[in-house]
Amino acid sequence: QAELFFIKLTGLDMKLEQYRLGESFINEVVRLRGDRFAHRVWEGPEMLPTLAELRQPATWVERIERDALTPTTPFE
């Protein structure tokens, strides 16, 4: 019980859940589009998944693919 109390007190239980969620997200993205696509998450802050996307990785994949098709206009 002391160990459980320590884990909750320090927030380690929340960290472990975050790691599980992140691992699950990456595993699903790799399953859907492969390792190379999953690495896009590190290309910049705009590539990071939202909390909703972490829970539903296919929505992140859709956003990234949609954004890749959207032409950008340079600032003048």
mmJSON file of the N, C-alpha and C atoms, coordinates in Angstrom:
{"data_MODEL":{"atom_site":{
"group_PDB":["ATOM","ATOM","ATOM","ATOM","ATOM","ATOM","ATOM","ATOM","ATOM","ATOM","ATOM","ATOM","ATOM","ATOM","ATOM","ATOM","ATOM","ATOM","ATOM","ATOM","ATOM","ATOM","ATOM","ATOM","ATOM","ATOM","ATOM","ATOM","ATOM","ATOM","ATOM","ATOM","ATOM","ATOM","ATOM","ATOM","ATOM","ATOM","ATOM","ATOM","ATOM","ATOM","ATOM","ATOM","ATOM","ATOM","ATOM","ATOM","ATOM","ATOM","ATOM","ATOM","ATOM","ATOM","ATOM","ATOM","ATOM","ATOM","ATOM","ATOM","ATOM","ATOM","ATOM","ATOM","ATOM","ATOM","ATOM","ATOM","ATOM","ATOM","ATOM","ATOM","ATOM","ATOM","ATOM","ATOM","ATOM","ATOM","ATOM","ATOM","ATOM","ATOM","ATOM","ATOM","ATOM","ATOM","ATOM","ATOM","ATOM","ATOM","ATOM","ATOM","ATOM","ATOM","ATOM","ATOM","ATOM","ATOM","ATOM","ATOM","ATOM","ATOM","ATOM","ATOM","ATOM","ATOM","ATOM","ATOM","ATOM","ATOM","ATOM","ATOM","ATOM","ATOM","ATOM","ATOM","ATOM","ATOM","ATOM","ATOM","ATOM","ATOM","ATOM","ATOM","ATOM","ATOM","ATOM","ATOM","ATOM","ATOM","ATOM","ATOM","ATOM","ATOM","ATOM","ATOM","ATOM","ATOM","ATOM","ATOM","ATOM","ATOM","ATOM","ATOM","ATOM","ATOM","ATOM","ATOM","ATOM","ATOM","ATOM","ATOM","ATOM","ATOM","ATOM","ATOM","ATOM","ATOM","ATOM","ATOM","ATOM","ATOM","ATOM","ATOM","ATOM","ATOM","ATOM","ATOM","ATOM","ATOM","ATOM","ATOM","ATOM","ATOM","ATOM","ATOM","ATOM","ATOM","ATOM","ATOM","ATOM","ATOM","ATOM","ATOM","ATOM","ATOM","ATOM","ATOM","ATOM","ATOM","ATOM","ATOM","ATOM","ATOM","ATOM","ATOM","ATOM","ATOM","ATOM","ATOM","ATOM","ATOM","ATOM","ATOM","ATOM","ATOM","ATOM","ATOM","ATOM","ATOM","ATOM","ATOM","ATOM","ATOM","ATOM","ATOM","ATOM","ATOM","ATOM","ATOM","ATOM","ATOM","ATOM","ATOM","ATOM","ATOM","ATOM","ATOM"],
"id":[1,2,3,4,5,6,7,8,9,10,11,12,13,14,15,16,17,18,19,20,21,22,23,24,25,26,27,28,29,30,31,32,33,34,35,36,37,38,39,40,41,42,43,44,45,46,47,48,49,50,51,52,53,54,55,56,57,58,59,60,61,62,63,64,65,66,67,68,69,70,71,72,73,74,75,76,77,78,79,80,81,82,83,84,85,86,87,88,89,90,91,92,93,94,95,96,97,98,99,100,101,102,103,104,105,106,107,108,109,110,111,112,113,114,115,116,117,118,119,120,121,122,123,124,125,126,127,128,129,130,131,132,133,134,135,136,137,138,139,140,141,142,143,144,145,146,147,148,149,150,151,152,153,154,155,156,157,158,159,160,161,162,163,164,165,166,167,168,169,170,171,172,173,174,175,176,177,178,179,180,181,182,183,184,185,186,187,188,189,190,191,192,193,194,195,196,197,198,199,200,201,202,203,204,205,206,207,208,209,210,211,212,213,214,215,216,217,218,219,220,221,222,223,224,225,226,227,228],
"type_symbol":["N","C","C","N","C","C","N","C","C","N","C","C","N","C","C","N","C","C","N","C","C","N","C","C","N","C","C","N","C","C","N","C","C","N","C","C","N","C","C","N","C","C","N","C","C","N","C","C","N","C","C","N","C","C","N","C","C","N","C","C","N","C","C","N","C","C","N","C","C","N","C","C","N","C","C","N","C","C","N","C","C","N","C","C","N","C","C","N","C","C","N","C","C","N","C","C","N","C","C","N","C","C","N","C","C","N","C","C","N","C","C","N","C","C","N","C","C","N","C","C","N","C","C","N","C","C","N","C","C","N","C","C","N","C","C","N","C","C","N","C","C","N","C","C","N","C","C","N","C","C","N","C","C","N","C","C","N","C","C","N","C","C","N","C","C","N","C","C","N","C","C","N","C","C","N","C","C","N","C","C","N","C","C","N","C","C","N","C","C","N","C","C","N","C","C","N","C","C","N","C","C","N","C","C","N","C","C","N","C","C","N","C","C","N","C","C","N","C","C","N","C","C","N","C","C","N","C","C"],
"label_atom_id":["N","CA","C","N","CA","C","N","CA","C","N","CA","C","N","CA","C","N","CA","C","N","CA","C","N","CA","C","N","CA","C","N","CA","C","N","CA","C","N","CA","C","N","CA","C","N","CA","C","N","CA","C","N","CA","C","N","CA","C","N","CA","C","N","CA","C","N","CA","C","N","CA","C","N","CA","C","N","CA","C","N","CA","C","N","CA","C","N","CA","C","N","CA","C","N","CA","C","N","CA","C","N","CA","C","N","CA","C","N","CA","C","N","CA","C","N","CA","C","N","CA","C","N","CA","C","N","CA","C","N","CA","C","N","CA","C","N","CA","C","N","CA","C","N","CA","C","N","CA","C","N","CA","C","N","CA","C","N","CA","C","N","CA","C","N","CA","C","N","CA","C","N","CA","C","N","CA","C","N","CA","C","N","CA","C","N","CA","C","N","CA","C","N","CA","C","N","CA","C","N","CA","C","N","CA","C","N","CA","C","N","CA","C","N","CA","C","N","CA","C","N","CA","C","N","CA","C","N","CA","C","N","CA","C","N","CA","C","N","CA","C","N","CA","C","N","CA","C","N","CA","C","N","CA","C","N","CA","C","N","CA","C","N","CA","C"],
"label_alt_id":[null,null,null,null,null,null,null,null,null,null,null,null,null,null,null,null,null,null,null,null,null,null,null,null,null,null,null,null,null,null,null,null,null,null,null,null,null,null,null,null,null,null,null,null,null,null,null,null,null,null,null,null,null,null,null,null,null,null,null,null,null,null,null,null,null,null,null,null,null,null,null,null,null,null,null,null,null,null,null,null,null,null,null,null,null,null,null,null,null,null,null,null,null,null,null,null,null,null,null,null,null,null,null,null,null,null,null,null,null,null,null,null,null,null,null,null,null,null,null,null,null,null,null,null,null,null,null,null,null,null,null,null,null,null,null,null,null,null,null,null,null,null,null,null,null,null,null,null,null,null,null,null,null,null,null,null,null,null,null,null,null,null,null,null,null,null,null,null,null,null,null,null,null,null,null,null,null,null,null,null,null,null,null,null,null,null,null,null,null,null,null,null,null,null,null,null,null,null,null,null,null,null,null,null,null,null,null,null,null,null,null,null,null,null,null,null,null,null,null,null,null,null,null,null,null,null,null,null],
"label_comp_id":["GLN","GLN","GLN","ALA","ALA","ALA","GLU","GLU","GLU","LEU","LEU","LEU","PHE","PHE","PHE","PHE","PHE","PHE","ILE","ILE","ILE","LYS","LYS","LYS","LEU","LEU","LEU","THR","THR","THR","GLY","GLY","GLY","LEU","LEU","LEU","ASP","ASP","ASP","MET","MET","MET","LYS","LYS","LYS","LEU","LEU","LEU","GLU","GLU","GLU","GLN","GLN","GLN","TYR","TYR","TYR","ARG","ARG","ARG","LEU","LEU","LEU","GLY","GLY","GLY","GLU","GLU","GLU","SER","SER","SER","PHE","PHE","PHE","ILE","ILE","ILE","ASN","ASN","ASN","GLU","GLU","GLU","VAL","VAL","VAL","VAL","VAL","VAL","ARG","ARG","ARG","LEU","LEU","LEU","ARG","ARG","ARG","GLY","GLY","GLY","ASP","ASP","ASP","ARG","ARG","ARG","PHE","PHE","PHE","ALA","ALA","ALA","HIS","HIS","HIS","ARG","ARG","ARG","VAL","VAL","VAL","TRP","TRP","TRP","GLU","GLU","GLU","GLY","GLY","GLY","PRO","PRO","PRO","GLU","GLU","GLU","MET","MET","MET","LEU","LEU","LEU","PRO","PRO","PRO","THR","THR","THR","LEU","LEU","LEU","ALA","ALA","ALA","GLU","GLU","GLU","LEU","LEU","LEU","ARG","ARG","ARG","GLN","GLN","GLN","PRO","PRO","PRO","ALA","ALA","ALA","THR","THR","THR","TRP","TRP","TRP","VAL","VAL","VAL","GLU","GLU","GLU","ARG","ARG","ARG","ILE","ILE","ILE","GLU","GLU","GLU","ARG","ARG","ARG","ASP","ASP","ASP","ALA","ALA","ALA","LEU","LEU","LEU","THR","THR","THR","PRO","PRO","PRO","THR","THR","THR","THR","THR","THR","PRO","PRO","PRO","PHE","PHE","PHE","GLU","GLU","GLU"],
"label_asym_id":["A","A","A","A","A","A","A","A","A","A","A","A","A","A","A","A","A","A","A","A","A","A","A","A","A","A","A","A","A","A","A","A","A","A","A","A","A","A","A","A","A","A","A","A","A","A","A","A","A","A","A","A","A","A","A","A","A","A","A","A","A","A","A","A","A","A","A","A","A","A","A","A","A","A","A","A","A","A","A","A","A","A","A","A","A","A","A","A","A","A","A","A","A","A","A","A","A","A","A","A","A","A","A","A","A","A","A","A","A","A","A","A","A","A","A","A","A","A","A","A","A","A","A","A","A","A","A","A","A","A","A","A","A","A","A","A","A","A","A","A","A","A","A","A","A","A","A","A","A","A","A","A","A","A","A","A","A","A","A","A","A","A","A","A","A","A","A","A","A","A","A","A","A","A","A","A","A","A","A","A","A","A","A","A","A","A","A","A","A","A","A","A","A","A","A","A","A","A","A","A","A","A","A","A","A","A","A","A","A","A","A","A","A","A","A","A","A","A","A","A","A","A","A","A","A","A","A","A"],
"label_entity_id":["1","1","1","1","1","1","1","1","1","1","1","1","1","1","1","1","1","1","1","1","1","1","1","1","1","1","1","1","1","1","1","1","1","1","1","1","1","1","1","1","1","1","1","1","1","1","1","1","1","1","1","1","1","1","1","1","1","1","1","1","1","1","1","1","1","1","1","1","1","1","1","1","1","1","1","1","1","1","1","1","1","1","1","1","1","1","1","1","1","1","1","1","1","1","1","1","1","1","1","1","1","1","1","1","1","1","1","1","1","1","1","1","1","1","1","1","1","1","1","1","1","1","1","1","1","1","1","1","1","1","1","1","1","1","1","1","1","1","1","1","1","1","1","1","1","1","1","1","1","1","1","1","1","1","1","1","1","1","1","1","1","1","1","1","1","1","1","1","1","1","1","1","1","1","1","1","1","1","1","1","1","1","1","1","1","1","1","1","1","1","1","1","1","1","1","1","1","1","1","1","1","1","1","1","1","1","1","1","1","1","1","1","1","1","1","1","1","1","1","1","1","1","1","1","1","1","1","1"],
"label_seq_id":[1,1,1,2,2,2,3,3,3,4,4,4,5,5,5,6,6,6,7,7,7,8,8,8,9,9,9,10,10,10,11,11,11,12,12,12,13,13,13,14,14,14,15,15,15,16,16,16,17,17,17,18,18,18,19,19,19,20,20,20,21,21,21,22,22,22,23,23,23,24,24,24,25,25,25,26,26,26,27,27,27,28,28,28,29,29,29,30,30,30,31,31,31,32,32,32,33,33,33,34,34,34,35,35,35,36,36,36,37,37,37,38,38,38,39,39,39,40,40,40,41,41,41,42,42,42,43,43,43,44,44,44,45,45,45,46,46,46,47,47,47,48,48,48,49,49,49,50,50,50,51,51,51,52,52,52,53,53,53,54,54,54,55,55,55,56,56,56,57,57,57,58,58,58,59,59,59,60,60,60,61,61,61,62,62,62,63,63,63,64,64,64,65,65,65,66,66,66,67,67,67,68,68,68,69,69,69,70,70,70,71,71,71,72,72,72,73,73,73,74,74,74,75,75,75,76,76,76],
"pdbx_PDB_ins_code":[null,null,null,null,null,null,null,null,null,null,null,null,null,null,null,null,null,null,null,null,null,null,null,null,null,null,null,null,null,null,null,null,null,null,null,null,null,null,null,null,null,null,null,null,null,null,null,null,null,null,null,null,null,null,null,null,null,null,null,null,null,null,null,null,null,null,null,null,null,null,null,null,null,null,null,null,null,null,null,null,null,null,null,null,null,null,null,null,null,null,null,null,null,null,null,null,null,null,null,null,null,null,null,null,null,null,null,null,null,null,null,null,null,null,null,null,null,null,null,null,null,null,null,null,null,null,null,null,null,null,null,null,null,null,null,null,null,null,null,null,null,null,null,null,null,null,null,null,null,null,null,null,null,null,null,null,null,null,null,null,null,null,null,null,null,null,null,null,null,null,null,null,null,null,null,null,null,null,null,null,null,null,null,null,null,null,null,null,null,null,null,null,null,null,null,null,null,null,null,null,null,null,null,null,null,null,null,null,null,null,null,null,null,null,null,null,null,null,null,null,null,null,null,null,null,null,null,null],
"Cartn_x":[0.81,0.0,0.854,1.976,2.865,3.36,3.654,4.12,3.019,1.79,0.664,0.443,0.551,0.409,1.487,2.735,3.845,3.603,3.146,2.898,1.832,0.76,-0.303,0.16,0.897,1.375,2.301,3.146,4.122,3.589,2.408,1.849,2.379,3.116,3.672,2.588,1.445,0.363,-0.124,-0.154,-0.567,0.482,1.756,2.831,2.766,2.561,2.474,1.315,0.192,-0.961,-0.644,0.086,0.48,1.385,2.323,3.211,2.425,1.466,0.631,-0.171,-0.732,-1.516,-0.637,0.55,1.486,1.932,2.224,2.653,1.528,0.339,-0.817,-1.035,-0.9,-1.044,-0.033,1.229,2.284,2.085,1.758,1.533,0.421,-0.647,-1.762,-1.388,-0.66,-0.217,0.712,1.611,2.508,1.688,0.694,-0.151,-0.892,-1.362,-2.132,-1.271,-0.107,0.682,2.172,2.658,4.064,4.922,6.165,7.119,7.43,7.65,8.065,7.002,5.745,4.658,4.584,4.754,4.688,5.751,6.898,7.97,7.605,6.555,6.136,5.712,5.349,4.929,6.022,7.29,8.421,8.821,8.086,8.465,8.222,7.403,7.148,5.958,5.77,4.691,3.305,3.133,1.836,1.517,2.532,2.347,1.948,2.104,1.775,0.275,-0.081,-1.504,-2.163,-3.435,-4.236,-4.578,-5.152,-5.561,-6.603,-7.531,-8.544,-7.88,-6.875,-6.168,-5.344,-4.809,-4.088,-5.01,-6.251,-7.217,-7.783,-7.728,-8.223,-7.189,-6.12,-5.004,-5.397,-6.449,-6.867,-7.229,-7.72,-8.045,-6.781,-5.707,-4.419,-3.913,-3.97,-3.524,-4.301,-5.611,-6.439,-6.036,-5.797,-5.4,-4.068,-3.111,-1.776,-1.841,-2.586,-2.727,-3.477,-4.529,-5.303,-4.437,-3.68,-2.817,-1.724,-1.257,-0.218,-0.748,-2.05,-2.665,-3.08,-3.124,-3.548,-2.379,-2.523,-1.422,-1.244,-0.013,0.273,0.649,0.292,0.619,1.714,2.833,3.915,3.473,3.966,3.698,4.482,3.856,4.545,4.777],
"Cartn_y":[-1.197,0.0,1.261,1.202,2.366,2.687,1.651,1.857,2.499,2.024,2.609,4.056,4.339,5.706,6.598,6.117,6.874,7.144,6.136,6.287,7.354,7.302,8.299,9.683,9.743,11.007,11.712,10.972,11.571,11.734,11.19,11.315,10.285,9.304,8.287,7.496,7.314,6.577,7.313,8.641,9.432,9.352,9.401,9.286,7.946,6.874,5.547,5.472,6.079,6.085,6.883,7.995,8.784,7.967,7.231,6.388,5.309,4.701,3.663,4.244,5.416,6.072,6.412,6.939,7.27,6.042,4.98,3.739,3.159,3.179,2.683,3.506,4.834,5.735,5.388,5.314,5.029,3.656,2.668,1.324,1.322,2.057,2.103,2.868,3.971,4.724,3.858,3.143,2.235,1.163,0.638,-0.386,0.177,1.428,2.046,2.525,3.134,3.78,3.465,2.743,2.367,3.275,2.807,3.524,4.923,5.019,6.306,7.384,7.005,7.959,8.331,7.362,7.622,8.621,8.624,9.563,11.014,11.231,12.604,13.362,12.638,13.278,14.196,13.944,14.718,15.874,16.134,17.175,18.596,18.763,20.096,20.08,21.157,21.19,21.011,21.469,21.331,19.876,19.029,17.618,16.784,17.342,16.592,16.298,15.115,14.79,15.488,15.78,16.299,15.131,15.422,14.355,13.458,14.064,13.276,12.387,12.923,12.139,11.023,11.263,10.194,9.014,9.338,8.274,7.635,8.364,7.857,8.19,7.399,7.701,7.89,7.241,7.395,8.847,9.591,11.0,11.83,11.47,12.153,11.849,10.587,10.179,10.967,11.061,11.81,13.273,13.892,15.31,15.524,14.669,14.827,14.634,13.651,13.425,14.575,15.076,16.2,17.453,17.732,18.913,18.83,17.626,17.445,17.776,17.642,17.922,19.372,20.111,21.503,22.391,23.11,23.988,25.143,25.508,26.641,27.845,29.005,30.247,30.95,31.271,31.952,33.351,33.784,35.125,36.137,37.224,38.264,39.494],
"Cartn_z":[0.0,0.0,0.0,0.682,0.704,-0.699,-1.482,-2.849,-3.704,-3.575,-4.311,-3.907,-2.621,-2.134,-2.744,-2.769,-3.341,-4.826,-5.549,-6.988,-7.233,-6.477,-6.644,-6.197,-5.12,-4.582,-5.574,-6.221,-7.145,-8.562,-8.834,-10.176,-11.152,-10.665,-11.556,-12.269,-11.619,-12.264,-13.509,-13.435,-14.601,-15.705,-15.328,-16.313,-17.027,-16.256,-16.856,-17.841,-17.503,-18.414,-19.674,-19.532,-20.697,-21.607,-21.034,-21.827,-22.56,-21.869,-22.499,-23.663,-23.453,-24.499,-25.696,-25.432,-26.513,-27.273,-26.551,-27.198,-28.051,-27.539,-28.278,-29.541,-29.427,-30.579,-31.667,-31.291,-32.271,-32.9,-32.098,-32.638,-33.682,-33.42,-34.369,-35.632,-35.492,-36.676,-37.523,-36.897,-37.633,-38.341,-37.674,-38.295,-39.511,-39.39,-40.467,-41.632,-41.319,-42.375,-42.366,-41.385,-41.351,-40.49,-40.262,-39.405,-39.921,-41.188,-41.764,-41.524,-41.728,-41.495,-40.015,-39.133,-37.698,-37.26,-37.924,-37.574,-37.877,-38.648,-38.961,-37.713,-36.65,-35.414,-34.863,-35.236,-34.719,-35.633,-36.71,-37.669,-37.169,-36.171,-35.635,-34.714,-33.952,-32.974,-33.593,-34.821,-35.48,-35.836,-35.793,-36.115,-34.905,-33.71,-32.503,-32.457,-32.02,-31.924,-30.745,-30.919,-29.81,-28.896,-27.751,-26.847,-27.525,-28.246,-28.97,-30.021,-30.721,-31.742,-31.11,-29.922,-29.222,-28.959,-28.655,-28.359,-29.622,-30.738,-32.021,-33.096,-33.179,-34.083,-35.548,-35.989,-37.387,-37.699,-36.709,-36.94,-37.141,-36.448,-36.662,-38.06,-38.443,-39.785,-40.839,-40.688,-41.642,-41.705,-40.538,-40.508,-41.202,-40.92,-41.506,-43.019,-43.458,-44.905,-45.575,-44.934,-45.478,-45.563,-44.506,-44.497,-45.547,-45.837,-46.851,-48.242,-48.441,-49.741,-49.899,-48.79,-48.816,-49.226,-50.365,-50.78,-49.804,-49.595,-48.717,-49.562,-49.064,-49.755,-48.966,-49.637,-48.911,-48.483,-47.344,-46.858,-47.674,-47.936,-48.719,-47.893],
"occupancy":[1.0,1.0,1.0,1.0,1.0,1.0,1.0,1.0,1.0,1.0,1.0,1.0,1.0,1.0,1.0,1.0,1.0,1.0,1.0,1.0,1.0,1.0,1.0,1.0,1.0,1.0,1.0,1.0,1.0,1.0,1.0,1.0,1.0,1.0,1.0,1.0,1.0,1.0,1.0,1.0,1.0,1.0,1.0,1.0,1.0,1.0,1.0,1.0,1.0,1.0,1.0,1.0,1.0,1.0,1.0,1.0,1.0,1.0,1.0,1.0,1.0,1.0,1.0,1.0,1.0,1.0,1.0,1.0,1.0,1.0,1.0,1.0,1.0,1.0,1.0,1.0,1.0,1.0,1.0,1.0,1.0,1.0,1.0,1.0,1.0,1.0,1.0,1.0,1.0,1.0,1.0,1.0,1.0,1.0,1.0,1.0,1.0,1.0,1.0,1.0,1.0,1.0,1.0,1.0,1.0,1.0,1.0,1.0,1.0,1.0,1.0,1.0,1.0,1.0,1.0,1.0,1.0,1.0,1.0,1.0,1.0,1.0,1.0,1.0,1.0,1.0,1.0,1.0,1.0,1.0,1.0,1.0,1.0,1.0,1.0,1.0,1.0,1.0,1.0,1.0,1.0,1.0,1.0,1.0,1.0,1.0,1.0,1.0,1.0,1.0,1.0,1.0,1.0,1.0,1.0,1.0,1.0,1.0,1.0,1.0,1.0,1.0,1.0,1.0,1.0,1.0,1.0,1.0,1.0,1.0,1.0,1.0,1.0,1.0,1.0,1.0,1.0,1.0,1.0,1.0,1.0,1.0,1.0,1.0,1.0,1.0,1.0,1.0,1.0,1.0,1.0,1.0,1.0,1.0,1.0,1.0,1.0,1.0,1.0,1.0,1.0,1.0,1.0,1.0,1.0,1.0,1.0,1.0,1.0,1.0,1.0,1.0,1.0,1.0,1.0,1.0,1.0,1.0,1.0,1.0,1.0,1.0,1.0,1.0,1.0,1.0,1.0,1.0],
"B_iso_or_equiv":[0.0,0.0,0.0,0.0,0.0,0.0,0.0,0.0,0.0,0.0,0.0,0.0,0.0,0.0,0.0,0.0,0.0,0.0,0.0,0.0,0.0,0.0,0.0,0.0,0.0,0.0,0.0,0.0,0.0,0.0,0.0,0.0,0.0,0.0,0.0,0.0,0.0,0.0,0.0,0.0,0.0,0.0,0.0,0.0,0.0,0.0,0.0,0.0,0.0,0.0,0.0,0.0,0.0,0.0,0.0,0.0,0.0,0.0,0.0,0.0,0.0,0.0,0.0,0.0,0.0,0.0,0.0,0.0,0.0,0.0,0.0,0.0,0.0,0.0,0.0,0.0,0.0,0.0,0.0,0.0,0.0,0.0,0.0,0.0,0.0,0.0,0.0,0.0,0.0,0.0,0.0,0.0,0.0,0.0,0.0,0.0,0.0,0.0,0.0,0.0,0.0,0.0,0.0,0.0,0.0,0.0,0.0,0.0,0.0,0.0,0.0,0.0,0.0,0.0,0.0,0.0,0.0,0.0,0.0,0.0,0.0,0.0,0.0,0.0,0.0,0.0,0.0,0.0,0.0,0.0,0.0,0.0,0.0,0.0,0.0,0.0,0.0,0.0,0.0,0.0,0.0,0.0,0.0,0.0,0.0,0.0,0.0,0.0,0.0,0.0,0.0,0.0,0.0,0.0,0.0,0.0,0.0,0.0,0.0,0.0,0.0,0.0,0.0,0.0,0.0,0.0,0.0,0.0,0.0,0.0,0.0,0.0,0.0,0.0,0.0,0.0,0.0,0.0,0.0,0.0,0.0,0.0,0.0,0.0,0.0,0.0,0.0,0.0,0.0,0.0,0.0,0.0,0.0,0.0,0.0,0.0,0.0,0.0,0.0,0.0,0.0,0.0,0.0,0.0,0.0,0.0,0.0,0.0,0.0,0.0,0.0,0.0,0.0,0.0,0.0,0.0,0.0,0.0,0.0,0.0,0.0,0.0,0.0,0.0,0.0,0.0,0.0,0.0],
"pdbx_formal_charge":[null,null,null,null,null,null,null,null,null,null,null,null,null,null,null,null,null,null,null,null,null,null,null,null,null,null,null,null,null,null,null,null,null,null,null,null,null,null,null,null,null,null,null,null,null,null,null,null,null,null,null,null,null,null,null,null,null,null,null,null,null,null,null,null,null,null,null,null,null,null,null,null,null,null,null,null,null,null,null,null,null,null,null,null,null,null,null,null,null,null,null,null,null,null,null,null,null,null,null,null,null,null,null,null,null,null,null,null,null,null,null,null,null,null,null,null,null,null,null,null,null,null,null,null,null,null,null,null,null,null,null,null,null,null,null,null,null,null,null,null,null,null,null,null,null,null,null,null,null,null,null,null,null,null,null,null,null,null,null,null,null,null,null,null,null,null,null,null,null,null,null,null,null,null,null,null,null,null,null,null,null,null,null,null,null,null,null,null,null,null,null,null,null,null,null,null,null,null,null,null,null,null,null,null,null,null,null,null,null,null,null,null,null,null,null,null,null,null,null,null,null,null,null,null,null,null,null,null],
"auth_seq_id":[1,1,1,2,2,2,3,3,3,4,4,4,5,5,5,6,6,6,7,7,7,8,8,8,9,9,9,10,10,10,11,11,11,12,12,12,13,13,13,14,14,14,15,15,15,16,16,16,17,17,17,18,18,18,19,19,19,20,20,20,21,21,21,22,22,22,23,23,23,24,24,24,25,25,25,26,26,26,27,27,27,28,28,28,29,29,29,30,30,30,31,31,31,32,32,32,33,33,33,34,34,34,35,35,35,36,36,36,37,37,37,38,38,38,39,39,39,40,40,40,41,41,41,42,42,42,43,43,43,44,44,44,45,45,45,46,46,46,47,47,47,48,48,48,49,49,49,50,50,50,51,51,51,52,52,52,53,53,53,54,54,54,55,55,55,56,56,56,57,57,57,58,58,58,59,59,59,60,60,60,61,61,61,62,62,62,63,63,63,64,64,64,65,65,65,66,66,66,67,67,67,68,68,68,69,69,69,70,70,70,71,71,71,72,72,72,73,73,73,74,74,74,75,75,75,76,76,76],
"auth_comp_id":["GLN","GLN","GLN","ALA","ALA","ALA","GLU","GLU","GLU","LEU","LEU","LEU","PHE","PHE","PHE","PHE","PHE","PHE","ILE","ILE","ILE","LYS","LYS","LYS","LEU","LEU","LEU","THR","THR","THR","GLY","GLY","GLY","LEU","LEU","LEU","ASP","ASP","ASP","MET","MET","MET","LYS","LYS","LYS","LEU","LEU","LEU","GLU","GLU","GLU","GLN","GLN","GLN","TYR","TYR","TYR","ARG","ARG","ARG","LEU","LEU","LEU","GLY","GLY","GLY","GLU","GLU","GLU","SER","SER","SER","PHE","PHE","PHE","ILE","ILE","ILE","ASN","ASN","ASN","GLU","GLU","GLU","VAL","VAL","VAL","VAL","VAL","VAL","ARG","ARG","ARG","LEU","LEU","LEU","ARG","ARG","ARG","GLY","GLY","GLY","ASP","ASP","ASP","ARG","ARG","ARG","PHE","PHE","PHE","ALA","ALA","ALA","HIS","HIS","HIS","ARG","ARG","ARG","VAL","VAL","VAL","TRP","TRP","TRP","GLU","GLU","GLU","GLY","GLY","GLY","PRO","PRO","PRO","GLU","GLU","GLU","MET","MET","MET","LEU","LEU","LEU","PRO","PRO","PRO","THR","THR","THR","LEU","LEU","LEU","ALA","ALA","ALA","GLU","GLU","GLU","LEU","LEU","LEU","ARG","ARG","ARG","GLN","GLN","GLN","PRO","PRO","PRO","ALA","ALA","ALA","THR","THR","THR","TRP","TRP","TRP","VAL","VAL","VAL","GLU","GLU","GLU","ARG","ARG","ARG","ILE","ILE","ILE","GLU","GLU","GLU","ARG","ARG","ARG","ASP","ASP","ASP","ALA","ALA","ALA","LEU","LEU","LEU","THR","THR","THR","PRO","PRO","PRO","THR","THR","THR","THR","THR","THR","PRO","PRO","PRO","PHE","PHE","PHE","GLU","GLU","GLU"],
"auth_asym_id":["A","A","A","A","A","A","A","A","A","A","A","A","A","A","A","A","A","A","A","A","A","A","A","A","A","A","A","A","A","A","A","A","A","A","A","A","A","A","A","A","A","A","A","A","A","A","A","A","A","A","A","A","A","A","A","A","A","A","A","A","A","A","A","A","A","A","A","A","A","A","A","A","A","A","A","A","A","A","A","A","A","A","A","A","A","A","A","A","A","A","A","A","A","A","A","A","A","A","A","A","A","A","A","A","A","A","A","A","A","A","A","A","A","A","A","A","A","A","A","A","A","A","A","A","A","A","A","A","A","A","A","A","A","A","A","A","A","A","A","A","A","A","A","A","A","A","A","A","A","A","A","A","A","A","A","A","A","A","A","A","A","A","A","A","A","A","A","A","A","A","A","A","A","A","A","A","A","A","A","A","A","A","A","A","A","A","A","A","A","A","A","A","A","A","A","A","A","A","A","A","A","A","A","A","A","A","A","A","A","A","A","A","A","A","A","A","A","A","A","A","A","A","A","A","A","A","A","A"],
"auth_atom_id":["N","CA","C","N","CA","C","N","CA","C","N","CA","C","N","CA","C","N","CA","C","N","CA","C","N","CA","C","N","CA","C","N","CA","C","N","CA","C","N","CA","C","N","CA","C","N","CA","C","N","CA","C","N","CA","C","N","CA","C","N","CA","C","N","CA","C","N","CA","C","N","CA","C","N","CA","C","N","CA","C","N","CA","C","N","CA","C","N","CA","C","N","CA","C","N","CA","C","N","CA","C","N","CA","C","N","CA","C","N","CA","C","N","CA","C","N","CA","C","N","CA","C","N","CA","C","N","CA","C","N","CA","C","N","CA","C","N","CA","C","N","CA","C","N","CA","C","N","CA","C","N","CA","C","N","CA","C","N","CA","C","N","CA","C","N","CA","C","N","CA","C","N","CA","C","N","CA","C","N","CA","C","N","CA","C","N","CA","C","N","CA","C","N","CA","C","N","CA","C","N","CA","C","N","CA","C","N","CA","C","N","CA","C","N","CA","C","N","CA","C","N","CA","C","N","CA","C","N","CA","C","N","CA","C","N","CA","C","N","CA","C","N","CA","C","N","CA","C","N","CA","C","N","CA","C","N","CA","C","N","CA","C","N","CA","C"],
"pdbx_PDB_model_num":[1,1,1,1,1,1,1,1,1,1,1,1,1,1,1,1,1,1,1,1,1,1,1,1,1,1,1,1,1,1,1,1,1,1,1,1,1,1,1,1,1,1,1,1,1,1,1,1,1,1,1,1,1,1,1,1,1,1,1,1,1,1,1,1,1,1,1,1,1,1,1,1,1,1,1,1,1,1,1,1,1,1,1,1,1,1,1,1,1,1,1,1,1,1,1,1,1,1,1,1,1,1,1,1,1,1,1,1,1,1,1,1,1,1,1,1,1,1,1,1,1,1,1,1,1,1,1,1,1,1,1,1,1,1,1,1,1,1,1,1,1,1,1,1,1,1,1,1,1,1,1,1,1,1,1,1,1,1,1,1,1,1,1,1,1,1,1,1,1,1,1,1,1,1,1,1,1,1,1,1,1,1,1,1,1,1,1,1,1,1,1,1,1,1,1,1,1,1,1,1,1,1,1,1,1,1,1,1,1,1,1,1,1,1,1,1,1,1,1,1,1,1,1,1,1,1,1,1]
}}}
